Amino acid sequence: FKKPSRDNMVLFCIAFFQACLGYLAEPCSLFMRICNAEASPVSLYMMAQACRLVGDKILSAQALLSLLKAFEMSKVAFCSELVVFNSTFDLPQWTDVLASKASVFRCLGEGSQHQADGILPTYVLPEQVDKARDAVTEGLWIIRGDSQAKSTARIFDAREELSALERGILQPYVAPDFLLRGCKFSLNFIACVTSYFPIQIAYNKRCFAELVPSSSSRVDKEREEESKVVILDFDEVNSSFEQEGVDCDKLWAQVKEKMSSALLSLVHEVCQVKGQARAKRFSALGLSKMLRLEFVLDKNLEPWVVGVTGNPKLKDAPGNEAYAEALQSAVVHSLGRQIFENELRQVVDAGNLKLREQVMSQAYEKVKGSFEALQIESYYTS
């Protein structure tokens, strides 16, 4: 940077890191400077929170009003920026936990009873190849790439010899006795962590299904070619399940129970102090985290967690309206809860700018019913 003092991105990073370290006046001044020069939804939100923390409710309310007007002008652009912010400026602990599928399942598996907690037996290859050979005695297993990005997978028969050169995550292959529209499928949910102290987690009950064309052979020894994924929205999923005779109420109750267990394990790990990165400071700034959880069903229609990612992107959703709508609803829920129910509520109720009459407030009330809070006890870490 030739002139970093005039670069708003540099100033934003400095202000953000200072705020995360517990400073008040300096980040407040910097966020105000950024918003005066080139306001954006993220900088306006951070200014509102910083001004609230220093006790200036008038400036905080003005920043909120500009923020809500930005949402009204372009919902898609607004949500896109917030989604990127969610996956970029988050707790370093999330980066550690969600770095790979192996790190996710290590965290989920610690202290759990695996099947009892909704976690399939998982082996990281090649590190645990010897343990895997002892465990893989029958049935079908699946080897997925360790990267969090979408990767190819291979169905593995227990009668085969497990090579020491295999790399990835090995788990039992589970699938229901039916396909959706002739395709294999997984159920995807978006969860929002809106506070760590106390813990506030909610998930969108209106999941969406990813459909991938089934291979002609059930046991495919070669890596499957990447196929175009088709998305079904919640109403289409429910309708398809009812046609197959699935007890949807029982299924969604099981999903909720296993999701609670998985998210509690992840948040417990994230709340551990790492250097100067403390979850309590992120909660004070009203910084939320959006997660995408992927479930598959076995032949008994029991759900199992097979993936957790912390950087869902709207750019991955072109043509998939159900996915885009799920992410936009998550942004509206996370931001709406922070503004209208959490700490910023003091600013909203104290001012005379009629913030509750803005489009964002109406949108929040609309999506609020789709999100269900998980009943997880609050706890504090030293």
matplotlib code that plots the C-alpha trace (Angstrom):
import matplotlib.pyplot as plt

x = [0.0, 1.5, -0.7, -2.2, -3.7, -6.0, -6.9, -10.2, -9.5, -6.3, -8.2, -11.0, -8.6, -6.9, -10.2, -11.5, -8.4, -8.4, -12.0, -11.3, -8.5, -11.0, -10.2, -13.2, -12.4, -9.8, -11.9, -15.0, -13.1, -11.8, -15.1, -16.7, -13.9, -14.4, -18.2, -17.8, -15.5, -17.1, -19.8, -20.6, -23.0, -20.2, -18.5, -21.9, -22.7, -19.3, -19.7, -23.1, -21.6, -18.5, -20.6, -22.9, -19.9, -18.7, -22.2, -23.0, -26.5, -27.3, -24.4, -25.1, -28.8, -27.7, -25.4, -28.1, -30.6, -28.0, -27.4, -31.1, -31.5, -28.6, -30.6, -33.7, -31.7, -30.2, -30.9, -28.7, -25.6, -26.2, -26.3, -23.4, -21.1, -22.3, -21.7, -18.1, -17.6, -18.9, -16.4, -13.4, -13.5, -14.3, -12.7, -9.3, -10.6, -13.2, -10.4, -8.7, -11.8, -13.1, -9.8, -10.5, -13.0, -10.4, -10.3, -14.1, -14.6, -11.7, -13.6, -17.0, -15.5, -13.8, -15.6, -18.6, -20.1, -20.0, -23.3, -25.0, -24.2, -24.9, -21.3, -20.3, -17.1, -14.4, -10.8, -8.3, -6.2, -3.3, -2.7, -5.2, -5.0, -4.1, -7.1, -9.3, -8.2, -9.2, -12.6, -13.5, -14.6, -17.9, -20.3, -19.6, -17.5, -16.9, -13.6, -14.0, -11.3, -10.1, -10.6, -13.6, -14.2, -16.5, -14.3, -14.8, -15.6, -15.1, -17.2, -15.1, -16.0, -14.7, -13.6, -11.0, -7.5, -7.3, -4.2, -1.7, -1.6, -5.3, -5.9, -9.1, -11.8, -13.2, -16.7, -19.4, -21.4, -25.0, -28.0, -31.8, -33.6, -34.9, -33.7, -35.1, -35.9, -33.5, -30.6, -28.6, -29.1, -28.0, -29.9, -28.3, -29.1, -27.8, -27.2, -26.4, -24.3, -25.3, -23.7, -21.1, -21.8, -24.5, -24.6, -27.3, -27.6, -30.5, -30.9, -33.2, -35.7, -36.4, -33.5, -32.6, -31.5, -28.5, -29.2, -26.4, -27.2, -26.6, -23.9, -25.1, -23.2, -23.7, -20.0, -17.9, -14.2, -13.2, -13.6, -17.0, -17.0, -18.2, -21.8, -24.0, -25.8, -29.5, -31.1, -34.6, -36.2, -37.8, -41.4, -40.1, -38.1, -41.1, -43.4, -40.9, -40.4, -44.2, -44.5, -41.9, -43.8, -41.2, -42.3, -41.1, -41.9, -39.8, -37.0, -36.7, -36.8, -33.8, -32.0, -32.5, -31.1, -28.0, -27.4, -27.5, -24.9, -22.6, -22.9, -22.3, -19.0, -17.9, -18.8, -17.2, -13.9, -14.3, -14.8, -11.4, -9.0, -6.4, -3.8, -5.8, -8.7, -11.5, -15.1, -16.5, -15.1, -16.7, -20.0, -19.6, -19.2, -22.2, -20.3, -22.3, -21.1, -23.0, -22.5, -23.7, -24.3, -24.8, -26.7, -27.3, -29.9, -29.2, -31.5, -33.4, -33.9, -31.7, -29.7, -25.9, -23.7, -21.2, -20.0, -19.7, -18.4, -18.1, -17.8, -21.0, -20.9, -23.7, -21.5, -21.8, -25.6, -26.2, -29.4, -30.0, -32.7, -33.2, -29.6, -29.4, -32.6, -31.3, -28.1, -30.0, -32.4, -29.4, -28.0, -31.4, -31.8, -28.3, -28.3, -31.9, -31.4, -28.3, -30.2, -33.7, -33.2, -29.6, -27.4, -28.3, -32.0, -31.2, -30.2, -33.3, -35.7, -34.0, -34.0, -36.8, -35.6, -38.4, -35.9, -38.5, -40.5, -37.7, -37.8, -35.1, -37.3, -40.2, -37.9, -36.5, -40.0, -40.8, -37.8, -37.8, -40.4, -38.2, -35.4, -35.5, -33.3, -31.3, -31.7, -28.0, -27.0, -24.9, -21.4, -18.3, -14.7, -11.9]
y = [0.0, 3.3, 5.3, 2.8, 5.7, 6.4, 2.7, 1.9, -1.9, -1.3, 1.0, -1.5, -4.4, -2.2, -1.1, -4.7, -6.1, -3.4, -4.0, -7.7, -6.9, -5.0, -1.4, 1.0, 4.6, 3.9, 1.4, 3.6, 6.6, 4.5, 2.9, 6.4, 7.6, 4.7, 5.2, 8.9, 8.1, 5.0, 3.3, -0.4, -2.7, -4.3, -1.0, 0.5, -2.5, -2.3, 1.4, 0.8, -1.7, 0.3, 3.5, 1.5, 0.2, 3.7, 4.9, 7.0, 5.7, 8.6, 7.8, 4.1, 4.6, 6.7, 3.9, 1.4, 3.4, 3.6, -0.1, -0.9, 1.4, -0.5, -3.7, -2.1, -0.9, -4.3, -7.4, -9.7, -7.4, -6.7, -10.4, -11.3, -8.9, -10.1, -13.8, -13.0, -11.1, -14.0, -16.4, -14.0, -12.1, -14.8, -16.3, -18.1, -21.0, -21.6, -21.8, -24.5, -26.5, -26.3, -26.5, -29.9, -32.8, -34.5, -31.6, -31.4, -35.1, -35.1, -32.3, -34.1, -37.4, -36.2, -37.6, -38.8, -42.2, -41.8, -43.5, -42.4, -38.8, -38.9, -39.3, -42.2, -44.1, -42.0, -42.8, -40.3, -41.9, -42.6, -41.8, -44.3, -46.9, -49.7, -49.0, -48.7, -52.2, -53.7, -52.0, -52.4, -56.0, -55.9, -53.8, -50.7, -47.7, -44.4, -42.5, -38.7, -36.1, -34.3, -30.9, -28.8, -28.0, -30.3, -33.3, -36.7, -39.8, -43.5, -46.4, -49.0, -52.7, -54.2, -57.2, -55.1, -54.4, -50.9, -49.3, -47.3, -44.8, -43.9, -40.3, -38.8, -39.6, -43.2, -43.7, -46.4, -45.9, -45.2, -44.6, -45.0, -47.6, -45.0, -42.2, -38.7, -38.3, -41.1, -39.4, -39.9, -37.0, -35.3, -32.9, -29.5, -27.1, -23.6, -22.8, -19.4, -18.9, -15.4, -15.4, -17.3, -15.8, -16.8, -19.4, -18.6, -21.1, -21.5, -23.4, -23.0, -25.9, -25.4, -27.5, -28.1, -31.3, -31.8, -34.4, -36.1, -38.6, -42.2, -44.3, -47.3, -49.6, -49.4, -50.2, -47.9, -48.6, -45.6, -42.0, -40.6, -37.8, -34.5, -34.1, -31.1, -30.9, -30.3, -28.5, -29.3, -26.8, -27.8, -28.2, -30.4, -32.5, -32.9, -33.9, -36.5, -38.0, -38.3, -40.1, -42.6, -43.0, -41.2, -40.0, -36.5, -35.3, -38.1, -37.5, -33.7, -34.4, -36.8, -34.2, -31.5, -33.8, -34.7, -31.2, -30.0, -32.5, -31.7, -27.9, -28.1, -30.0, -27.4, -24.4, -25.8, -26.1, -22.6, -21.0, -22.1, -19.1, -18.9, -16.1, -12.8, -14.4, -14.7, -15.7, -13.3, -10.3, -11.4, -11.8, -8.2, -7.0, -8.9, -11.1, -14.1, -17.3, -19.2, -22.9, -25.4, -28.9, -31.9, -35.0, -38.3, -41.0, -44.7, -47.5, -47.0, -43.4, -42.2, -39.0, -38.8, -35.7, -36.1, -32.5, -29.1, -26.0, -22.5, -20.5, -20.9, -18.6, -17.0, -17.3, -21.1, -20.8, -19.5, -21.1, -22.8, -20.6, -22.8, -22.5, -18.8, -18.2, -20.3, -18.1, -14.9, -16.0, -16.8, -13.3, -11.7, -13.9, -13.3, -9.6, -9.1, -10.9, -8.8, -5.5, -6.2, -8.6, -8.6, -5.7, -3.2, -3.4, -0.7, 1.6, 0.7, 1.3, 4.5, 6.4, 8.1, 6.9, 4.3, 1.5, -1.2, 0.2, -0.6, -3.4, -5.4, -5.6, -7.0, -9.4, -10.6, -11.2, -13.2, -15.6, -15.8, -18.5, -20.7, -20.8, -22.9, -22.2, -25.1, -25.5, -25.6, -24.6, -21.5, -21.9, -19.8, -20.7, -19.0]
z = [0.0, -1.0, 1.4, 3.9, 5.9, 3.0, 2.2, 3.8, 3.8, 5.8, 8.2, 8.6, 9.5, 12.1, 13.6, 13.6, 15.3, 17.9, 18.7, 19.0, 21.5, 23.7, 22.7, 22.3, 21.3, 18.6, 16.6, 17.0, 15.5, 12.6, 11.7, 11.7, 9.4, 7.0, 6.9, 6.2, 3.3, 1.8, 3.8, 3.3, 5.2, 7.2, 8.1, 9.1, 11.3, 13.0, 13.5, 15.1, 17.5, 18.3, 19.0, 21.3, 23.3, 23.9, 24.9, 21.9, 21.0, 18.6, 16.3, 16.7, 15.6, 12.6, 11.5, 11.9, 9.9, 7.0, 7.4, 7.1, 4.1, 2.4, 2.9, 1.3, -1.7, -2.7, -0.6, -2.7, -2.7, 1.1, 1.9, -0.3, 1.6, 5.0, 3.9, 2.9, 6.1, 8.1, 6.6, 6.6, 9.9, 12.4, 15.4, 14.6, 16.6, 13.8, 11.3, 13.4, 13.9, 10.3, 8.5, 7.1, 7.4, 9.6, 12.1, 12.1, 13.0, 15.5, 17.3, 17.0, 18.1, 21.2, 24.2, 22.2, 21.8, 18.0, 16.9, 20.1, 19.3, 15.6, 14.5, 12.2, 13.0, 11.2, 10.3, 8.9, 6.2, 6.0, 9.7, 11.0, 8.2, 10.7, 12.9, 9.8, 8.5, 11.9, 11.8, 8.1, 8.2, 6.3, 4.3, 2.2, 3.2, 1.6, 1.2, 0.9, 0.3, 3.4, 1.9, 2.9, -0.7, -2.7, -3.7, -5.3, -3.3, -3.7, -2.5, -0.8, -0.3, 3.0, 1.0, -0.7, 0.7, 2.1, 0.6, 2.8, 0.0, 0.5, 1.7, 3.0, 5.5, 5.7, 7.0, 6.7, 3.6, 4.6, 2.3, 2.5, 0.5, -1.9, -4.1, -4.7, -8.3, -9.1, -7.3, -4.2, -1.8, 1.4, 3.6, 4.3, 7.1, 7.9, 11.5, 13.1, 16.2, 17.3, 20.7, 22.7, 26.1, 26.6, 23.8, 21.2, 18.3, 15.9, 12.7, 9.7, 9.9, 6.2, 4.9, 1.3, -0.4, -2.7, -5.4, -7.3, -10.0, -8.8, -10.5, -12.5, -10.1, -6.4, -5.8, -7.9, -7.6, -9.6, -8.3, -9.3, -11.8, -10.5, -11.5, -11.6, -8.2, -8.2, -5.2, -3.9, -1.5, 1.8, 0.4, -2.4, 0.1, 2.4, -0.5, -1.8, 1.7, 2.2, -1.1, 0.3, 3.5, 5.7, 9.1, 8.7, 12.2, 13.7, 11.2, 11.9, 15.6, 15.2, 13.1, 15.8, 18.5, 16.5, 15.3, 19.0, 19.9, 17.0, 17.4, 21.2, 20.5, 18.0, 20.0, 23.2, 21.2, 19.7, 23.1, 24.3, 24.6, 21.8, 22.4, 22.3, 20.4, 22.9, 22.0, 24.6, 22.8, 19.5, 21.3, 22.7, 19.1, 17.9, 15.5, 14.3, 12.6, 10.0, 9.5, 6.9, 8.2, 5.9, 6.9, 5.2, 6.0, 6.5, 5.6, 8.9, 8.0, 10.8, 10.1, 10.4, 10.2, 7.3, 6.9, 8.6, 6.8, 8.0, 4.7, 2.7, -0.3, -2.3, -5.4, -5.1, -5.5, -9.1, -10.4, -7.0, -5.5, -2.5, -1.5, -2.1, -0.1, 2.8, 3.0, 2.7, 5.4, 7.6, 7.1, 7.9, 11.0, 12.3, 11.7, 12.8, 16.1, 16.8, 16.0, 17.3, 20.2, 21.4, 22.6, 19.8, 20.9, 23.5, 20.6, 18.5, 21.4, 22.6, 19.4, 17.4, 13.9, 13.7, 13.0, 13.6, 10.7, 8.2, 5.6, 7.5, 10.6, 8.5, 6.8, 10.2, 11.5, 8.4, 8.6, 12.4, 12.4, 10.2, 12.7, 15.8, 18.8, 20.1, 23.9, 24.8, 28.4, 28.6, 30.0, 30.5, 29.9, 31.8]

ax = plt.figure().add_subplot(projection="3d")
ax.plot(x, y, z, "-o")
ax.set_aspect("equal")
plt.show()
